Amino acid sequence: MKMTGTTAMLVVPRLLRMFLDSIEHKADASGVIVRTLFGLMRRASNVSGYRLGRVLFRRIHREFGGRLRMFVSGGSRLDPELYDAFSCLGFNVYEGYGLTETAPVLTVNPPGKSVRGSVGPPLSNVELQIRNPNLERVGEVWVKGPNVMSGYLDNPEATSEVLVDGWFRTGDLGRVDEDGWLYLTGRSKDLIVTSAGKNVYPDEVEARYRDLPFVKEVCVFGMTAPDGLGDAVHAVVVVDPDRDPELDRASVEREIRTAAEAIAAELPQHQHISQFHFWQRDLPRTSTLKAKRGLIRDIVASERSGNDVVPSLDTPQPDDVSEVCSANEDATRAVLSIVSHASKRSVADIAPPMHLHLELGIDSIGRIDLLGALESTFNMHIDNEAGAKAVRVIDLIRLVGDRHPTGSAVKRADVWERRLKRDAAHAESNGTLPTALKPLRWMVRGTLGAFMNTYVRVRVKGREHIPETGPFILAPNHSSHLDSPSVIAAIGGKRRVWVAGAEDYFFNTRLKRLVFGKMLDTIAFDRHADGVSGLRRCGAAFDRGDGLLMFPEGTRSVTGEMQAFKIGVAVLAIERGVPIVPVHIASAYDLWPKGQRFVRPGTIVVTFGKPVMPPSRDEIADHYAAFQSVTKDVERAVRAMAAGSTA
C-alpha cells in the first residue's frame, strides 16, 4: 500500500476487525504512557470528529500508505463499533450490500455521506422494495434491475424460488428509512421467532453481547424450544484461552455467564440468550468470513443428540418435519389447504418449514383467521399463547396433532371474540390518577390545549358526525406528532377519547408512562408483538364507553402522502360492534414533519366524516374479507375528504 499509494480499499468486516485488533494490541504493548495517550487521543477525536483523527493518528495512516481515503465494507454486516473505531482514527468507512446474483452491488453509502449502520441507498438503476413488512417495518428485501441475473444455470426450480416477475428475492431482512437508506437486520432463514411470537435478529443480539470477557467471537442462532413451538435463542461462544491462562475452563465459563446475565438485565426478554455452548475451536466461515450459522446450528444439534457424525454443508440435515407430516397425512393436507386459502398460493407452493408472515405474507390478523379455520375444521380450541407460538406451517401441523378433519363445530365468530377478549390487567394499569397528581394532569392538558389554540390553531369541520353516546373509533391519516393533539383539540371536550400509542416510543421511560398513560389517555400498543395484543388493550376504551383514536396507517408518513390503511381498525370495529369515524387532518405535516426539530406556527384543519357502520359479526361468513372491505371503505372516505380539502 505504501509502494502503490493506495487510496481506497475494499474489505470485509472481519479484515477491519483484524486491523483494529492489531492497532490496539500494539498500543497496549507499548507501555502505560502510550496506552493512556492513545485512549485520550481517541476520546478527543470522538468529540472533535474525523478530521482531527487524521492528524492525531497520522502514524497509523502512514502504516496504511498515507493516502488511504476510504474503506468500503461488504460481504457481511459491519459492526457499528468497528465503524465508530475507524471513524475515530480518521478513516472514512462506507458500507455497501449486494449478492453474486446481482453482479454484485445493490446499495452503497455514497462518498461524503456515510450513514452509520446503513448499507446506503440503492444504485440509480436498481429498484428495491421491502416485502411483507412487520410492525417494525422490517421485511424481505426484493430487488429489480439490469444487474439481476436471469437465472441459475440448468436449475429452473431454484430460479423460480428466487425470481418472481423479474424481482429477485434476496433472502435478507431489512427496513428503509425516510431518506431511502437501507438497514439490514439479518437473513430470513436465520430469523429466530420465540415461543412468545417475538422476532429476534441474530446480528443484533451478537452486537449486544460482543463485549463478553474471555470471548473471541459469538454466533447466535435459534433452536426449537422445548415445547416444540417457536425457537429458543442459543449462542456459541469461542473462548479465548490466552486472555487469562491461569483460570480453568469452569471459572472462565462462569465469568462469561455472569457477564451475560448483567448484559441481559438491560435487554428486552426476547433478546436474552437461553443457552450457551462453549467452543475452543474457531467458527466455520464462508469465503467472505461470515459465520456459517446454519452449519453451526447443525453441529450443536448433533453434539446435543450425541451423534458422532459432524454435519457438513453438503449433507441434508435430518429434522422431524417429514416425521410430523407423515404421522397424520389427512391433517397435513387439511392444514396446507387452509394455509393455501389464507396466502392465496397453491398447495404445491407451500412447504411445512415456511414462515407464515415472511414467506407467505400472512400477517397477525390473517393468522387469527387461519387459526379460526383450524379450530373450525378440527373441532378444537387453540388458546392465545399457543396461537402466538405458531409462526410456521409446521407449527400449525403440530398444533393439530393426531386430530382429523371433522367439520365446522366451532363458530369462526367465537374464535375472534376469544382472541380479542379485553386485556383486563392492562385496563387496570391505565386506571385513575392518584389525587395528589390530578393538578399536574390539569396543568399538562391545559398547557397542551393552550399550545393547540395559540401557536398552532385548529379549525374543525363535521364535528356533528362524532357520536353523542357509546364507544366509537376515530380513524385519521397520520403524518405528524401534531395529529393526535389536533384531533383531541377538535373534539373540544365533546367526548373523552383515548389514543393508541406505540409502547416502545411513548412508554419507554417512567416519565413518559406517567405523562402519556396517566395524563394524556394513551393506551400502549406493542408494535413488536403480534399486533393482536395491542388490539385487545385498545378495547379497554370501549369498555368505558369512550372513543378510541387509532391511526390505520400504523406509522407516520415521511412524505406527507397518505399510506395504505391496515385492517386493525376494522377488526376492532366489527368484533366490538362500534362505528368508525373517518378523519382527515390537513397541514399538520407542513408544521411538523417527521425529522424536523421545531414546530412551525400555523393552522391545522381537522375534518370528521360520516361514520362507517361495520356489519354484524354474527352475519359474516369470511371475517378477513369483511375486515378488508371495511378498511377500504374507511380509506376511501379519508381520501375523499383529502381531495376535497385540496380542491
VOVOTI-491395 format. One record per residue (C-alpha): z, x, y; residue in three letters. Coordinates in steps of 0.05 Angstrom, whole numbers, padded with zeros to 5 digits, always signed. Each point is the difference from the previous one (the first is absolute). Layout:
N
ZXYALA ...
END
This chain:
647
+00000+00000+00000MET +00013+00059+00047LYS -00067+00031-00018MET -00040-00064+00010THR +00037-00029+00059GLY +00011-00066-00037THR +00008-00059+00048THR +00008-00059-00048ALA +00030-00004-00070MET -00007-00058-00049LEU +00062-00005-00042VAL +00038-00044-00050VAL +00073-00016+00018PRO +00025+00044-00057ARG -00031+00061+00033LEU +00033-00017+00067LEU +00066-00005-00037ARG -00011+00069-00030MET -00016+00029+00070PHE +00063-00032+00030LEU +00045+00023-00057ASP -00026+00071+00009SER +00012-00002+00075ILE +00071-00027-00008GLU +00016+00048-00056HIS -00020+00060+00043LYS +00042-00026+00058ALA +00061-00010-00046ASP -00009+00070-00031ALA -00002+00034+00068SER +00073-00006+00015GLY +00047-00045+00039VAL -00027+00017+00069ILE -00074-00013-00017VAL +00019-00063-00039ARG +00040-00027+00058THR -00054+00017+00051LEU -00053-00032-00044PHE +00041-00065-00002GLY +00011+00000+00075LEU -00075+00011+00012MET -00018-00058-00045ARG +00048-00046+00037ARG -00028+00022+00067ALA -00071-00013-00025SER +00019-00069-00026ASN +00024-00019+00069VAL -00056+00033+00041SER -00059-00013-00046GLY -00059+00034-00033TYR -00021+00048+00055ARG +00068+00034+00003LEU -00003+00009-00076GLY -00064+00040+00005ARG +00036+00048+00048VAL +00067+00004-00036LEU -00031+00010-00069PHE -00061+00043+00019ARG +00020+00049-00055ARG -00009-00054-00052ILE -00067-00019+00032HIS -00022+00073-00006ARG +00014-00003-00075GLU -00050-00057-00004PHE -00052+00040+00037GLY +00020-00017+00071GLY -00057-00050+00013ARG +00019-00058-00046LEU -00008-00065+00039ARG +00015-00051-00054MET +00020-00016-00071PHE -00036-00060-00030VAL +00040-00029-00057SER -00027-00044-00057GLY +00003-00010-00075GLY +00070-00031+00000SER +00052-00029+00047ARG +00023+00046+00055LEU +00076-00001+00007ASP +00017-00016+00073PRO +00052+00055-00004GLU -00056+00051-00013LEU -00040-00029+00058TYR +00060+00008+00046ASP +00015+00071-00024ALA -00070+00026+00015PHE -00005-00038+00066SER +00065+00034+00019CYS -00031+00068-00017LEU -00058-00016+00047GLY -00053-00020-00051PHE -00043-00062+00005ASN +00002-00040-00066VAL -00052-00054-00013TYR +00005-00044-00061GLU -00060-00033-00033GLY -00015-00043-00060TYR -00057-00010-00049GLY -00021-00001-00072LEU -00054+00033-00042THR -00034-00067-00006GLU -00007-00003+00076THR -00031+00070+00010ALA +00059+00009+00017PRO +00027-00013+00071VAL +00018-00071+00021LEU +00050+00010+00056THR +00028+00059+00041VAL +00041+00011+00062ASN -00049+00020+00055PRO +00010+00066+00038PRO +00049-00006+00056GLY +00032-00063-00027LYS +00040+00011-00063SER +00048-00056-00020VAL +00059+00019-00043ARG +00000-00035-00068GLY -00070-00029+00008SER -00065+00023-00033VAL -00037-00023+00063GLY -00054-00052+00014PRO -00062-00009-00043PRO -00063+00040+00016LEU -00051-00035+00044SER -00044-00021-00058ASN +00057-00022-00046VAL +00026-00072-00004GLU +00072-00006-00024LEU +00040-00062-00019GLN +00070-00012-00027ILE -00007-00052-00055ARG +00056-00047-00023ASN +00052+00026+00050PRO +00072-00016-00012ASN +00052-00019+00052LEU +00004+00073+00021GLU -00076-00001+00011ARG -00009+00048-00058VAL -00057-00012-00047GLY -00056+00035-00038GLU -00048+00042+00041VAL -00073-00022-00009TRP -00057+00039+00033VAL -00074-00007+00011LYS -00052+00048+00028GLY -00059+00046-00015PRO +00047+00052-00030ASN +00025-00047-00055VAL -00029+00016-00069MET -00048-00047-00034SER +00039+00003-00065GLY +00026+00042-00057TYR -00055+00032-00042LEU -00016-00041-00063ASP +00065-00039+00007ASN -00014-00070+00028PRO +00068-00027-00022GLU +00039+00051+00040ALA -00048-00010+00058THR +00011-00076+00001SER +00076+00011+00003GLU -00004+00038+00066VAL -00063-00025+00034LEU +00001-00072+00025VAL -00058-00024+00044ASP -00010+00070+00027GLY +00074+00010+00013TRP +00037+00057-00035PHE +00071-00014-00024ARG +00036+00065+00012THR +00063-00018-00039GLY +00041+00025+00058ASP +00050-00042+00038LEU +00006+00003+00075GLY +00004-00036+00067ARG -00038+00005+00066VAL +00036+00001+00066ASP -00022-00033+00065GLU -00041+00061+00019ASP -00039+00001-00065GLY +00037+00060-00030TRP +00010-00003-00075LEU +00068+00014-00033TYR +00001+00010-00075LEU +00060-00021-00041THR -00022+00020-00071GLY -00043-00019-00058ARG -00002-00073-00024SER +00009+00024-00072LYS +00063+00038+00021ASP +00031-00059+00038LEU +00070-00016-00026ILE +00020-00073+00001VAL +00074-00008-00013THR +00033-00056-00039SER +00017-00032+00068ALA -00074-00002+00018GLY +00005+00056+00052LYS -00059+00048+00008ASN +00019+00074-00003VAL -00049+00055+00020TYR +00016+00065-00038PRO -00024+00045+00056ASP +00049-00032+00048GLU +00059+00008-00048VAL -00018+00073-00014GLU +00001+00013+00075ALA +00070-00030+00005ARG +00027+00044-00056TYR -00037+00064+00017ARG +00063+00037+00025ASP +00039-00004-00066LEU +00036+00066-00014PRO -00023+00046-00056PHE -00066-00039-00005VAL -00070+00030+00005LYS -00039-00065-00004GLU +00009-00074-00014VAL -00047-00051-00033CYS +00018-00074+00005VAL -00031-00052-00047PHE +00015-00068-00030GLY +00020-00017-00071MET +00011-00068-00031THR +00069-00028+00017ALA +00049-00013-00057PRO -00013-00075+00002ASP -00075+00012-00008GLY -00017-00032+00067LEU -00016+00043+00060GLY +00008+00075+00007ASP +00059+00047+00011ALA -00006+00060+00046VAL +00003+00065-00038HIS -00008+00072+00024ALA -00014+00067-00032VAL +00033+00057+00039VAL -00020+00071-00013VAL +00062+00043+00006VAL -00005+00067+00035ASP +00041+00049-00043PRO -00001+00053+00054ASP +00038-00040+00053ARG +00068+00017-00030ASP -00003+00037-00067PRO +00076-00003-00008GLU +00001-00076-00008LEU -00011-00028-00070ASP -00051-00056-00010ARG +00052-00055-00005ALA +00029+00020+00068SER -00069+00003+00031VAL -00018-00069-00025GLU +00067-00027+00025ARG -00014+00028+00069GLU -00069-00031+00001ILE +00027-00068-00020ARG +00055+00003+00052THR -00050+00017+00055ALA -00047-00055-00025ALA +00057-00051+00006GLU +00012+00021+00072ALA -00074-00008+00016ILE -00003-00068-00035ALA +00057-00026+00043ALA -00047+00002+00060GLU -00059-00033-00037LEU -00017-00072-00019PRO +00020-00018-00071GLN -00071-00001-00027HIS -00010+00074+00019GLN +00059+00024-00041HIS -00019+00044-00059ILE +00030-00033-00061SER -00009+00059-00048GLN -00012+00075+00008PHE -00036+00045-00051HIS +00013+00074+00009PHE -00055+00049-00016TRP -00002+00076-00001GLN -00076+00003-00003ARG -00048-00013+00058ASP -00033-00068+00009LEU -00071-00006-00028PRO -00049-00005+00057ARG -00073-00016+00015THR -00050+00050+00028SER +00022-00023+00070THR +00073+00013-00019LEU +00020-00073-00003LYS +00053-00015-00052ALA -00029-00036-00060LYS +00047-00059+00007ARG -00028-00039-00059GLY +00005+00060-00047LEU +00071+00015+00023ILE +00019-00072-00013ARG -00030+00004-00070ASP +00036+00065-00016ILE +00067-00030+00021VAL -00014-00062-00042ALA -00017+00043-00059SER +00063+00042+00008GLU +00043-00062+00006ARG -00028-00029-00064SER +00010+00065-00038GLY -00074+00010-00011ASN -00018+00073-00010ASP -00073-00011+00021VAL -00008+00016+00074VAL -00051-00047+00032PRO -00063+00027+00033SER -00046-00032+00051LEU -00054-00006-00053ASP +00042-00039-00050THR +00007-00075+00010PRO +00075-00015+00005GLN +00031-00053-00045PRO +00036-00058+00033ASP +00025-00068-00020ASP -00054-00040+00037VAL -00045-00012-00060SER +00061-00013-00044GLU +00027-00053+00049VAL -00068-00033+00006CYS -00016-00002-00074SER +00069-00028-00017ALA -00019-00068+00031ASN -00075-00004+00010GLU +00001-00074+00019ASP +00049+00013+00056ALA -00039+00061+00023THR -00064-00040+00005ARG +00035-00055+00038ALA +00032+00049+00049VAL -00066+00035+00012LEU -00033-00068+00014SER +00054-00018+00050ILE -00007+00068+00035VAL -00075-00008+00000SER +00006-00067+00037HIS +00050+00029+00050ALA -00041+00063+00014SER -00069-00032-00002LYS -00022+00052-00051ARG -00028-00008-00070SER +00048+00012-00058VAL -00044+00059-00022ALA +00016+00036+00066ASP +00076-00005-00009ILE +00040+00052-00038ALA +00075-00008-00017PRO +00022+00062+00040PRO -00032-00026+00065MET +00044-00009+00061HIS -00001-00073+00022LEU -00004+00016+00075HIS -00032+00068+00007LEU -00054-00008-00053GLU -00008-00076-00006LEU +00015-00021+00072GLY +00054-00051-00019ILE +00051-00001+00056ASP +00073-00020-00005SER -00015-00074+00013ILE -00057+00001-00050GLY +00047+00031-00051ARG +00048-00059+00007ILE -00057-00047-00015ASP -00018+00044-00059LEU +00071-00002-00026LEU -00001-00075+00009GLY -00062-00003-00044ALA +00036+00042-00053LEU +00060-00047+00001GLU -00045-00061-00005SER -00043+00029-00056THR +00057+00028-00042PHE +00053-00052+00016ASN +00049+00053+00025MET +00042+00018+00061HIS -00006+00067+00034ILE +00057+00017+00047ASP -00012+00033+00068ASN +00025+00068-00023GLU -00046+00003-00061ALA -00058-00026+00042GLY +00009+00055+00052ALA -00003+00053-00054LYS -00067-00025-00027ALA -00050+00043+00040VAL -00052+00016-00054ARG -00037-00044-00050VAL +00037+00032-00058ILE +00066-00022+00033ASP -00023-00072-00003LEU -00017+00007-00074ILE +00069+00029-00013ARG +00031-00058+00038LEU -00034-00050-00046VAL +00024+00038-00062GLY -00012-00038-00065ASP -00014-00067+00032ARG -00065-00037-00010HIS -00039-00044+00049PRO +00028-00071-00005THR -00024-00039+00061GLY +00028-00022+00067SER +00072-00020-00011ALA +00023+00035+00063VAL -00024-00028+00067LYS -00031+00052+00047ARG +00035-00034+00059ALA +00067+00014-00033ASP -00019+00073-00006VAL -00013+00007+00074TRP +00064-00037+00018GLU +00041+00047-00042ARG -00034+00063+00026ARG +00011-00020+00072LEU +00071-00026-00008LYS +00039+00018+00063ARG +00036+00066+00005ASP +00070-00026+00010ALA +00032+00068+00007ALA -00046+00021+00055HIS +00008-00067+00036ALA +00075+00014+00004GLU -00012+00070+00026SER -00037-00030+00060ASN +00057-00047+00014GLY +00040-00013+00063THR +00018+00055+00048LEU +00074+00017+00010PRO +00029-00034+00061THR +00015+00067+00034ALA -00074+00019-00002LEU -00028-00066+00026LYS +00000+00023+00073PRO -00041+00060-00021LEU -00050-00047-00034ARG -00006-00041+00064TRP -00011+00064+00040MET -00054+00027-00047VAL -00037-00066-00004ARG +00008-00012+00075GLY -00027+00069+00017THR -00060-00010-00045LEU -00012-00069+00029GLY +00003+00027+00071ALA -00049+00055-00018PHE -00049-00051-00029MET +00003-00042+00063ASN -00004+00054+00054THR -00034+00066-00018TYR -00039-00035-00055VAL -00016-00074+00010ARG -00017-00051-00054VAL -00047-00059+00012ARG +00004-00055-00053VAL -00051-00050-00027LYS +00010-00053-00053GLY +00076+00002-00004ARG -00002-00074-00020GLU -00027+00022-00068HIS +00067+00030-00019ILE +00036-00049-00047PRO +00060-00035+00031GLU +00041+00002-00064THR -00001+00033-00068GLY -00022+00070-00023PRO -00069+00028+00018PHE -00039+00065+00001ILE -00032+00034+00060LEU -00061+00042-00020ALA -00026+00042+00058PRO -00048+00059+00005ASN +00035+00068+00006HIS -00020+00059+00042SER +00063+00020+00039SER +00076+00004-00003HIS -00002-00050+00058LEU -00026-00054-00047ASP +00067-00024-00027SER +00037-00003+00067PRO -00060-00033+00031SER +00000-00057-00051VAL +00076-00008+00005ILE -00005-00002+00076ALA -00057-00051-00006ALA +00044-00047-00043ILE +00051+00003+00056GLY +00059-00023-00040GLY -00035-00062-00027LYS +00015+00022-00071ARG +00036+00058-00034ARG -00049+00047-00032VAL +00013+00058-00048TRP -00047+00060-00003VAL -00023+00035-00064ALA +00006+00075+00016GLY -00014+00063-00041ALA +00065+00023-00031GLU -00019+00074+00001ASP -00016-00004+00075TYR +00049-00050+00031PHE +00059+00010-00048PHE +00000+00075-00014ASN +00062+00015+00042THR +00067-00034+00009ARG -00015-00014+00074LEU -00068-00032-00017LYS +00032-00043-00054ARG +00050-00025+00051LEU -00050-00012+00056VAL -00057-00030-00040PHE +00038-00032-00058GLY +00059-00030+00038LYS -00024-00007+00072MET -00075-00012-00003LEU -00003-00045-00062ASP -00044+00048-00041THR -00005-00006-00076ILE -00012+00066-00036ALA -00066+00000-00038PHE -00005+00057-00051ASP -00071+00025+00006ARG +00010+00051-00056HIS +00020-00050-00053ALA -00046-00051-00033ASP -00003-00044+00062GLY +00030-00060-00037VAL +00072+00021+00014SER -00017+00000+00074GLY -00028-00071-00005LEU +00064-00022-00036ARG +00042+00028+00058ARG -00043-00036+00051CYS +00015-00066-00033GLY +00071+00006+00029ALA -00028-00024+00068ALA -00024-00065-00032PHE +00067-00012-00032ASP +00029-00002+00070ARG -00053-00048+00023GLY -00028+00052+00048ASP -00069+00030+00013GLY -00027+00066-00027LEU -00046+00048+00037LEU -00042+00038-00049MET -00062+00043+00013PHE -00055-00016-00052PRO -00035+00066+00015GLU +00060+00038-00027GLY -00003+00057+00051THR -00022+00011+00072ARG -00074+00008+00013SER -00014+00069+00027VAL -00063-00023+00037THR +00023-00068+00026GLY -00051-00034-00045GLU +00028-00052-00048MET +00007+00022-00072GLN -00008-00042-00063ALA +00059-00046-00013PHE +00043+00010-00063LYS +00022-00059-00041ILE +00076+00008+00005GLY +00005-00052+00055VAL -00038-00050-00042ALA +00044+00014-00060VAL +00063-00017+00039LEU -00031-00061+00033ALA -00024-00031-00066ILE +00060+00017-00042GLU +00051-00022+00053ARG -00042-00058+00026GLY +00001+00021+00074VAL -00057-00003+00052PRO -00033+00062+00029ILE -00011+00003+00075VAL -00058+00048+00015PRO +00014+00042+00062VAL -00045+00045+00042HIS +00028+00055+00044ILE -00046+00027+00054ALA +00009+00064+00042SER +00061+00028-00037ALA -00044+00056-00027TYR -00023+00018+00070ASP +00072+00007+00024LEU +00029+00038-00059TRP -00047+00022-00055PRO +00024+00039-00060LYS +00012+00073+00018GLY +00010-00011+00074GLN +00069+00021+00025ARG +00011-00047+00059PHE -00014-00074+00012VAL -00048-00018+00057ARG +00018-00060+00044PRO -00043-00062-00008GLY -00006-00071-00028THR -00004-00019-00074ILE -00029-00067-00020VAL +00029-00034-00062VAL -00037-00060-00028THR +00028-00045-00054PHE -00050-00038-00042GLY +00005-00065-00040LYS +00043+00009-00063PRO -00036+00012-00066VAL +00033-00044-00053MET +00002+00031-00069PRO -00018-00041-00062PRO +00057-00023-00046SER +00014+00053-00051ARG +00008-00051-00056ASP -00072-00022+00010GLU -00029+00071-00002ILE -00036+00022-00064ALA -00015+00072+00023ASP +00055+00026+00045HIS -00034+00066+00018TYR -00063-00036+00021ALA +00042-00047+00043ALA +00034+00059+00033PHE -00067+00030+00017GLN -00027-00066+00027SER +00059-00012+00046VAL -00002+00072+00024THR -00073-00008+00019LYS +00016-00064+00038ASP +00054+00034+00041VAL -00043+00061+00013GLU -00058-00043+00024ARG +00046-00038+00047ALA +00027+00065+00031VAL -00070+00029+00007ARG -00024-00064+00033ALA +00056+00005+00051MET -00018+00073+00011ALA -00072-00019+00013ALA +00023-00054+00049GLY +00044+00049+00038SER -00059+00047+00012THR -00051-00053+00017ALA 
END
